[in-house]
């Protein structure tokens, strides 16, 4: 697809950026998405004293 829309000079300019983006999406972002799937946010309606307080607890990762 890049061949259809970009000149050879533009492809040469953007290729390192796209390569790093692909490595990030296949590495760190994939691991973070896996953690988010295993530990979804939890809605708490009340605190430990029974007061009507709502907050969302997120996994630290």
PDB file with one MODEL, atoms N, CA, C and O in Angstrom:
MODEL        1
ATOM      1  N   UNK A   1       0.822  -1.197   0.000  1.00  0.00           N
ATOM      2  CA  UNK A   1       0.000   0.000   0.000  1.00  0.00           C
ATOM      3  C   UNK A   1       0.865   1.259   0.000  1.00  0.00           C
ATOM      4  O   UNK A   1       0.510   2.273  -0.602  1.00  0.00           O
ATOM      5  N   UNK A   2       1.986   1.178   0.674  1.00  0.00           N
ATOM      6  CA  UNK A   2       2.848   2.360   0.697  1.00  0.00           C
ATOM      7  C   UNK A   2       3.335   2.727  -0.703  1.00  0.00           C
ATOM      8  O   UNK A   2       3.523   3.905  -1.009  1.00  0.00           O
ATOM      9  N   UNK A   3       3.536   1.724  -1.546  1.00  0.00           N
ATOM     10  CA  UNK A   3       3.982   1.991  -2.905  1.00  0.00           C
ATOM     11  C   UNK A   3       2.952   2.784  -3.695  1.00  0.00           C
ATOM     12  O   UNK A   3       3.311   3.549  -4.590  1.00  0.00           O
ATOM     13  N   UNK A   4       1.685   2.608  -3.373  1.00  0.00           N
ATOM     14  CA  UNK A   4       0.628   3.326  -4.092  1.00  0.00           C
ATOM     15  C   UNK A   4       0.528   4.791  -3.687  1.00  0.00           C
ATOM     16  O   UNK A   4       0.167   5.634  -4.507  1.00  0.00           O
ATOM     17  N   UNK A   5       0.840   5.101  -2.443  1.00  0.00           N
ATOM     18  CA  UNK A   5       0.566   6.435  -1.929  1.00  0.00           C
ATOM     19  C   UNK A   5       1.809   7.287  -1.661  1.00  0.00           C
ATOM     20  O   UNK A   5       1.702   8.508  -1.544  1.00  0.00           O
ATOM     21  N   UNK A   6       2.966   6.672  -1.563  1.00  0.00           N
ATOM     22  CA  UNK A   6       4.168   7.424  -1.216  1.00  0.00           C
ATOM     23  C   UNK A   6       5.214   7.327  -2.321  1.00  0.00           C
ATOM     24  O   UNK A   6       5.331   6.313  -3.008  1.00  0.00           O
ATOM     25  N   UNK A   7       5.961   8.403  -2.469  1.00  0.00           N
ATOM     26  CA  UNK A   7       7.095   8.386  -3.390  1.00  0.00           C
ATOM     27  C   UNK A   7       8.225   7.599  -2.734  1.00  0.00           C
ATOM     28  O   UNK A   7       8.196   7.379  -1.523  1.00  0.00           O
ATOM     29  N   UNK A   8       9.213   7.173  -3.504  1.00  0.00           N
ATOM     30  CA  UNK A   8      10.343   6.452  -2.894  1.00  0.00           C
ATOM     31  C   UNK A   8      11.059   7.264  -1.811  1.00  0.00           C
ATOM     32  O   UNK A   8      11.525   6.694  -0.825  1.00  0.00           O
ATOM     33  N   UNK A   9      11.151   8.571  -1.980  1.00  0.00           N
ATOM     34  CA  UNK A   9      11.790   9.406  -0.957  1.00  0.00           C
ATOM     35  C   UNK A   9      10.957   9.432   0.324  1.00  0.00           C
ATOM     36  O   UNK A   9      11.504   9.375   1.425  1.00  0.00           O
ATOM     37  N   UNK A  10       9.642   9.518   0.179  1.00  0.00           N
ATOM     38  CA  UNK A  10       8.776   9.526   1.360  1.00  0.00           C
ATOM     39  C   UNK A  10       8.827   8.178   2.082  1.00  0.00           C
ATOM     40  O   UNK A  10       8.860   8.131   3.311  1.00  0.00           O
ATOM     41  N   UNK A  11       8.835   7.088   1.320  1.00  0.00           N
ATOM     42  CA  UNK A  11       8.947   5.768   1.940  1.00  0.00           C
ATOM     43  C   UNK A  11      10.253   5.633   2.706  1.00  0.00           C
ATOM     44  O   UNK A  11      10.272   5.103   3.817  1.00  0.00           O
ATOM     45  N   UNK A  12      11.334   6.105   2.127  1.00  0.00           N
ATOM     46  CA  UNK A  12      12.631   6.032   2.805  1.00  0.00           C
ATOM     47  C   UNK A  12      12.623   6.858   4.085  1.00  0.00           C
ATOM     48  O   UNK A  12      13.259   6.491   5.073  1.00  0.00           O
ATOM     49  N   UNK A  13      11.897   7.978   4.063  1.00  0.00           N
ATOM     50  CA  UNK A  13      11.821   8.832   5.252  1.00  0.00           C
ATOM     51  C   UNK A  13      10.975   8.190   6.352  1.00  0.00           C
ATOM     52  O   UNK A  13      11.360   8.209   7.521  1.00  0.00           O
ATOM     53  N   UNK A  14       9.832   7.626   5.985  1.00  0.00           N
ATOM     54  CA  UNK A  14       8.892   7.113   6.979  1.00  0.00           C
ATOM     55  C   UNK A  14       9.191   5.697   7.442  1.00  0.00           C
ATOM     56  O   UNK A  14       8.725   5.302   8.510  1.00  0.00           O
ATOM     57  N   UNK A  15       9.952   4.917   6.679  1.00  0.00           N
ATOM     58  CA  UNK A  15      10.156   3.510   7.006  1.00  0.00           C
ATOM     59  C   UNK A  15      10.730   3.283   8.405  1.00  0.00           C
ATOM     60  O   UNK A  15      10.221   2.412   9.110  1.00  0.00           O
ATOM     61  N   UNK A  16      11.757   4.010   8.851  1.00  0.00           N
ATOM     62  CA  UNK A  16      12.256   3.768  10.217  1.00  0.00           C
ATOM     63  C   UNK A  16      11.201   4.022  11.299  1.00  0.00           C
ATOM     64  O   UNK A  16      11.154   3.319  12.308  1.00  0.00           O
ATOM     65  N   UNK A  17      10.363   5.029  11.078  1.00  0.00           N
ATOM     66  CA  UNK A  17       9.307   5.330  12.054  1.00  0.00           C
ATOM     67  C   UNK A  17       8.258   4.218  12.084  1.00  0.00           C
ATOM     68  O   UNK A  17       7.808   3.807  13.154  1.00  0.00           O
ATOM     69  N   UNK A  18       7.876   3.740  10.911  1.00  0.00           N
ATOM     70  CA  UNK A  18       6.900   2.654  10.847  1.00  0.00           C
ATOM     71  C   UNK A  18       7.469   1.359  11.414  1.00  0.00           C
ATOM     72  O   UNK A  18       6.748   0.583  12.041  1.00  0.00           O
ATOM     73  N   UNK A  19       8.739   1.131  11.197  1.00  0.00           N
ATOM     74  CA  UNK A  19       9.389  -0.061  11.741  1.00  0.00           C
ATOM     75  C   UNK A  19       9.388  -0.036  13.270  1.00  0.00           C
ATOM     76  O   UNK A  19       9.096  -1.050  13.905  1.00  0.00           O
ATOM     77  N   UNK A  20       9.712   1.116  13.864  1.00  0.00           N
ATOM     78  CA  UNK A  20       9.681   1.236  15.331  1.00  0.00           C
ATOM     79  C   UNK A  20       8.266   1.101  15.871  1.00  0.00           C
ATOM     80  O   UNK A  20       8.053   0.494  16.920  1.00  0.00           O
ATOM     81  N   UNK A  21       7.293   1.667  15.153  1.00  0.00           N
ATOM     82  CA  UNK A  21       5.896   1.548  15.573  1.00  0.00           C
ATOM     83  C   UNK A  21       5.446   0.094  15.553  1.00  0.00           C
ATOM     84  O   UNK A  21       4.732  -0.344  16.455  1.00  0.00           O
ATOM     85  N   UNK A  22       5.851  -0.654  14.543  1.00  0.00           N
ATOM     86  CA  UNK A  22       5.510  -2.073  14.474  1.00  0.00           C
ATOM     87  C   UNK A  22       6.136  -2.862  15.606  1.00  0.00           C
ATOM     88  O   UNK A  22       5.501  -3.752  16.172  1.00  0.00           O
ATOM     89  N   UNK A  23       7.380  -2.542  15.940  1.00  0.00           N
ATOM     90  CA  UNK A  23       8.041  -3.238  17.053  1.00  0.00           C
ATOM     91  C   UNK A  23       7.346  -2.922  18.373  1.00  0.00           C
ATOM     92  O   UNK A  23       7.192  -3.800  19.222  1.00  0.00           O
ATOM     93  N   UNK A  24       6.928  -1.673  18.545  1.00  0.00           N
ATOM     94  CA  UNK A  24       6.229  -1.280  19.773  1.00  0.00           C
ATOM     95  C   UNK A  24       4.876  -1.975  19.860  1.00  0.00           C
ATOM     96  O   UNK A  24       4.512  -2.490  20.917  1.00  0.00           O
ATOM     97  N   UNK A  25       4.127  -1.994  18.758  1.00  0.00           N
ATOM     98  CA  UNK A  25       2.799  -2.612  18.765  1.00  0.00           C
ATOM     99  C   UNK A  25       2.897  -4.116  18.980  1.00  0.00           C
ATOM    100  O   UNK A  25       2.026  -4.703  19.622  1.00  0.00           O
ATOM    101  N   UNK A  26       3.932  -4.742  18.462  1.00  0.00           N
ATOM    102  CA  UNK A  26       4.071  -6.184  18.624  1.00  0.00           C
ATOM    103  C   UNK A  26       4.736  -6.588  19.920  1.00  0.00           C
ATOM    104  O   UNK A  26       4.742  -7.767  20.273  1.00  0.00           O
ATOM    105  N   UNK A  27       5.296  -5.629  20.634  1.00  0.00           N
ATOM    106  CA  UNK A  27       6.019  -5.945  21.860  1.00  0.00           C
ATOM    107  C   UNK A  27       5.328  -5.394  23.092  1.00  0.00           C
ATOM    108  O   UNK A  27       4.471  -6.052  23.682  1.00  0.00           O
ATOM    109  N   UNK A  28       5.707  -4.180  23.477  1.00  0.00           N
ATOM    110  CA  UNK A  28       5.199  -3.578  24.709  1.00  0.00           C
ATOM    111  C   UNK A  28       3.680  -3.427  24.720  1.00  0.00           C
ATOM    112  O   UNK A  28       3.030  -3.805  25.695  1.00  0.00           O
ATOM    113  N   UNK A  29       3.110  -2.880  23.651  1.00  0.00           N
ATOM    114  CA  UNK A  29       1.657  -2.667  23.638  1.00  0.00           C
ATOM    115  C   UNK A  29       0.900  -3.980  23.718  1.00  0.00           C
ATOM    116  O   UNK A  29      -0.162  -4.045  24.337  1.00  0.00           O
ATOM    117  N   UNK A  30       1.425  -5.017  23.107  1.00  0.00           N
ATOM    118  CA  UNK A  30       0.777  -6.323  23.172  1.00  0.00           C
ATOM    119  C   UNK A  30       0.793  -6.878  24.597  1.00  0.00           C
ATOM    120  O   UNK A  30      -0.202  -7.437  25.059  1.00  0.00           O
ATOM    121  N   UNK A  31       1.909  -6.724  25.284  1.00  0.00           N
ATOM    122  CA  UNK A  31       1.989  -7.188  26.680  1.00  0.00           C
ATOM    123  C   UNK A  31       1.056  -6.378  27.576  1.00  0.00           C
ATOM    124  O   UNK A  31       0.401  -6.938  28.454  1.00  0.00           O
ATOM    125  N   UNK A  32       0.990  -5.059  27.361  1.00  0.00           N
ATOM    126  CA  UNK A  32       0.113  -4.221  28.186  1.00  0.00           C
ATOM    127  C   UNK A  32      -1.355  -4.549  27.925  1.00  0.00           C
ATOM    128  O   UNK A  32      -2.164  -4.546  28.853  1.00  0.00           O
ATOM    129  N   UNK A  33      -1.700  -4.830  26.674  1.00  0.00           N
ATOM    130  CA  UNK A  33      -3.080  -5.199  26.356  1.00  0.00           C
ATOM    131  C   UNK A  33      -3.438  -6.535  27.007  1.00  0.00           C
ATOM    132  O   UNK A  33      -4.559  -6.716  27.484  1.00  0.00           O
ATOM    133  N   UNK A  34      -2.496  -7.458  27.026  1.00  0.00           N
ATOM    134  CA  UNK A  34      -2.726  -8.742  27.679  1.00  0.00           C
ATOM    135  C   UNK A  34      -2.961  -8.563  29.175  1.00  0.00           C
ATOM    136  O   UNK A  34      -3.848  -9.200  29.743  1.00  0.00           O
ATOM    137  N   UNK A  35      -2.173  -7.701  29.818  1.00  0.00           N
ATOM    138  CA  UNK A  35      -2.377  -7.417  31.245  1.00  0.00           C
ATOM    139  C   UNK A  35      -3.738  -6.771  31.490  1.00  0.00           C
ATOM    140  O   UNK A  35      -4.428  -7.113  32.450  1.00  0.00           O
ATOM    141  N   UNK A  36      -4.118  -5.843  30.627  1.00  0.00           N
ATOM    142  CA  UNK A  36      -5.410  -5.170  30.793  1.00  0.00           C
ATOM    143  C   UNK A  36      -6.560  -6.152  30.630  1.00  0.00           C
ATOM    144  O   UNK A  36      -7.580  -6.024  31.308  1.00  0.00           O
ATOM    145  N   UNK A  37      -6.412  -7.130  29.740  1.00  0.00           N
ATOM    146  CA  UNK A  37      -7.460  -8.138  29.575  1.00  0.00           C
ATOM    147  C   UNK A  37      -7.568  -9.045  30.791  1.00  0.00           C
ATOM    148  O   UNK A  37      -8.668  -9.455  31.160  1.00  0.00           O
ATOM    149  N   UNK A  38      -6.444  -9.363  31.416  1.00  0.00           N
ATOM    150  CA  UNK A  38      -6.461 -10.257  32.580  1.00  0.00           C
ATOM    151  C   UNK A  38      -6.886  -9.539  33.858  1.00  0.00           C
ATOM    152  O   UNK A  38      -7.386 -10.180  34.782  1.00  0.00           O
ATOM    153  N   UNK A  39      -6.698  -8.236  33.928  1.00  0.00           N
ATOM    154  CA  UNK A  39      -7.013  -7.451  35.130  1.00  0.00           C
ATOM    155  C   UNK A  39      -7.860  -6.234  34.743  1.00  0.00           C
ATOM    156  O   UNK A  39      -7.344  -5.118  34.687  1.00  0.00           O
ATOM    157  N   UNK A  40      -9.150  -6.439  34.476  1.00  0.00           N
ATOM    158  CA  UNK A  40      -9.993  -5.305  34.086  1.00  0.00           C
ATOM    159  C   UNK A  40     -10.221  -4.350  35.259  1.00  0.00           C
ATOM    160  O   UNK A  40     -10.044  -4.742  36.413  1.00  0.00           O
ATOM    161  N   UNK A  41     -10.609  -3.105  34.981  1.00  0.00           N
ATOM    162  CA  UNK A  41     -10.924  -2.169  36.064  1.00  0.00           C
ATOM    163  C   UNK A  41     -12.098  -2.677  36.899  1.00  0.00           C
ATOM    164  O   UNK A  41     -12.994  -3.350  36.390  1.00  0.00           O
ATOM    165  N   UNK A  42     -12.077  -2.343  38.186  1.00  0.00           N
ATOM    166  CA  UNK A  42     -13.122  -2.788  39.114  1.00  0.00           C
ATOM    167  C   UNK A  42     -13.823  -1.558  39.676  1.00  0.00           C
ATOM    168  O   UNK A  42     -13.179  -0.660  40.218  1.00  0.00           O
ATOM    169  N   UNK A  43     -15.153  -1.523  39.541  1.00  0.00           N
ATOM    170  CA  UNK A  43     -15.950  -0.434  40.098  1.00  0.00           C
ATOM    171  C   UNK A  43     -16.316  -0.774  41.531  1.00  0.00           C
ATOM    172  O   UNK A  43     -16.915  -1.817  41.793  1.00  0.00           O
ATOM    173  N   UNK A  44     -15.962   0.097  42.450  1.00  0.00           N
ATOM    174  CA  UNK A  44     -16.326  -0.050  43.863  1.00  0.00           C
ATOM    175  C   UNK A  44     -17.431   0.953  44.163  1.00  0.00           C
ATOM    176  O   UNK A  44     -17.260   2.153  43.948  1.00  0.00           O
ATOM    177  N   UNK A  45     -18.570   0.459  44.661  1.00  0.00           N
ATOM    178  CA  UNK A  45     -19.708   1.341  44.946  1.00  0.00           C
ATOM    179  C   UNK A  45     -19.644   1.943  46.343  1.00  0.00           C
ATOM    180  O   UNK A  45     -20.144   3.043  46.577  1.00  0.00           O
ATOM    181  N   UNK A  46     -19.027   1.216  47.267  1.00  0.00           N
ATOM    182  CA  UNK A  46     -18.975   1.703  48.650  1.00  0.00           C
ATOM    183  C   UNK A  46     -17.580   1.476  49.203  1.00  0.00           C
ATOM    184  O   UNK A  46     -16.861   0.575  48.770  1.00  0.00           O
ATOM    185  N   UNK A  47     -17.208   2.316  50.174  1.00  0.00           N
ATOM    186  CA  UNK A  47     -15.925   2.095  50.832  1.00  0.00           C
ATOM    187  C   UNK A  47     -16.098   1.059  51.933  1.00  0.00           C
ATOM    188  O   UNK A  47     -17.191   0.517  52.104  1.00  0.00           O
ATOM    189  N   UNK A  48     -15.053   0.779  52.670  1.00  0.00           N
ATOM    190  CA  UNK A  48     -15.122  -0.297  53.666  1.00  0.00           C
ATOM    191  C   UNK A  48     -16.019   0.036  54.852  1.00  0.00           C
ATOM    192  O   UNK A  48     -16.334  -0.844  55.654  1.00  0.00           O
ATOM    193  N   UNK A  49     -16.436   1.299  54.974  1.00  0.00           N
ATOM    194  CA  UNK A  49     -17.339   1.696  56.057  1.00  0.00           C
ATOM    195  C   UNK A  49     -18.795   1.727  55.601  1.00  0.00           C
ATOM    196  O   UNK A  49     -19.680   2.072  56.384  1.00  0.00           O
ATOM    197  N   UNK A  50     -19.054   1.367  54.335  1.00  0.00           N
ATOM    198  CA  UNK A  50     -20.416   1.329  53.830  1.00  0.00           C
ATOM    199  C   UNK A  50     -20.898   2.639  53.256  1.00  0.00           C
ATOM    200  O   UNK A  50     -22.053   2.750  52.847  1.00  0.00           O
ATOM    201  N   UNK A  51     -20.025   3.643  53.219  1.00  0.00           N
ATOM    202  CA  UNK A  51     -20.427   4.927  52.641  1.00  0.00           C
ATOM    203  C   UNK A  51     -20.582   4.790  51.137  1.00  0.00           C
ATOM    204  O   UNK A  51     -19.866   4.021  50.494  1.00  0.00           O
ATOM    205  N   UNK A  52     -21.520   5.538  50.586  1.00  0.00           N
ATOM    206  CA  UNK A  52     -21.826   5.482  49.165  1.00  0.00           C
ATOM    207  C   UNK A  52     -20.811   6.321  48.382  1.00  0.00           C
ATOM    208  O   UNK A  52     -21.077   7.466  48.018  1.00  0.00           O
ATOM    209  N   UNK A  53     -19.664   5.730  48.137  1.00  0.00           N
ATOM    210  CA  UNK A  53     -18.584   6.399  47.417  1.00  0.00           C
ATOM    211  C   UNK A  53     -18.196   5.492  46.249  1.00  0.00           C
ATOM    212  O   UNK A  53     -17.955   4.300  46.439  1.00  0.00           O
ATOM    213  N   UNK A  54     -18.138   6.050  45.059  1.00  0.00           N
ATOM    214  CA  UNK A  54     -17.775   5.230  43.904  1.00  0.00           C
ATOM    215  C   UNK A  54     -16.391   5.598  43.413  1.00  0.00           C
ATOM    216  O   UNK A  54     -16.049   6.775  43.299  1.00  0.00           O
ATOM    217  N   UNK A  55     -15.596   4.575  43.122  1.00  0.00           N
ATOM    218  CA  UNK A  55     -14.306   4.800  42.498  1.00  0.00           C
ATOM    219  C   UNK A  55     -13.949   3.584  41.671  1.00  0.00           C
ATOM    220  O   UNK A  55     -14.472   2.490  41.882  1.00  0.00           O
ATOM    221  N   UNK A  56     -13.052   3.795  40.732  1.00  0.00           N
ATOM    222  CA  UNK A  56     -12.623   2.711  39.850  1.00  0.00           C
ATOM    223  C   UNK A  56     -11.191   2.357  40.196  1.00  0.00           C
ATOM    224  O   UNK A  56     -10.316   3.222  40.228  1.00  0.00           O
ATOM    225  N   UNK A  57     -10.961   1.088  40.455  1.00  0.00           N
ATOM    226  CA  UNK A  57      -9.630   0.599  40.775  1.00  0.00           C
ATOM    227  C   UNK A  57      -9.020  -0.004  39.516  1.00  0.00           C
ATOM    228  O   UNK A  57      -9.591  -0.912  38.911  1.00  0.00           O
ATOM    229  N   UNK A  58      -7.859   0.508  39.128  1.00  0.00           N
ATOM    230  CA  UNK A  58      -7.151   0.010  37.961  1.00  0.00           C
ATOM    231  C   UNK A  58      -5.942  -0.803  38.395  1.00  0.00           C
ATOM    232  O   UNK A  58      -5.348  -0.531  39.438  1.00  0.00           O
ATOM    233  N   UNK A  59      -5.581  -1.787  37.610  1.00  0.00           N
ATOM    234  CA  UNK A  59      -4.390  -2.577  37.867  1.00  0.00           C
ATOM    235  C   UNK A  59      -3.173  -1.650  37.734  1.00  0.00           C
ATOM    236  O   UNK A  59      -3.149  -0.826  36.820  1.00  0.00           O
ATOM    237  N   UNK A  60      -2.188  -1.749  38.588  1.00  0.00           N
ATOM    238  CA  UNK A  60      -1.059  -0.814  38.551  1.00  0.00           C
ATOM    239  C   UNK A  60      -0.253  -0.864  37.250  1.00  0.00           C
ATOM    240  O   UNK A  60       0.387   0.120  36.879  1.00  0.00           O
ATOM    241  N   UNK A  61      -0.281  -1.983  36.571  1.00  0.00           N
ATOM    242  CA  UNK A  61       0.492  -2.057  35.326  1.00  0.00           C
ATOM    243  C   UNK A  61      -0.202  -1.265  34.243  1.00  0.00           C
ATOM    244  O   UNK A  61       0.288  -1.200  33.115  1.00  0.00           O
TER     245      UNK A  61
ENDMDL
END
